[in-house]
Amino acid sequence: MPNTPNETVIESAREAAKIEFMYRDDDRAPLPVASVEKRDGRWVAVMPFGGYTYRVADEAQANLFKEVFDAHVAELCGG
């Protein structure tokens, strides 16, 4: 897979967090967090709602996506 610029990964993580927040229906539930996995030899960040994946170039970018996603969800939820 071609290298995705980190700026694109960050922007995508923030957009994914906004979507996750829009579908959040229980304010008392734990904050949703993304996970990082290696599937079929490729690194992905996995969204908590629906298990959608975001494919990235390497483990570092998957962790960057997770970090930005988790922080933005917490920010949107007032945490």
Secondary structure, 3 states (H helix, E strand, C coil): CCCCCHHHHHHHHHHHHHHHHHCCCCCCCCCCCCEEEEECCEEEEECCCCCCEEECCCHHHHHHHHHHHHHHHHHHCCC
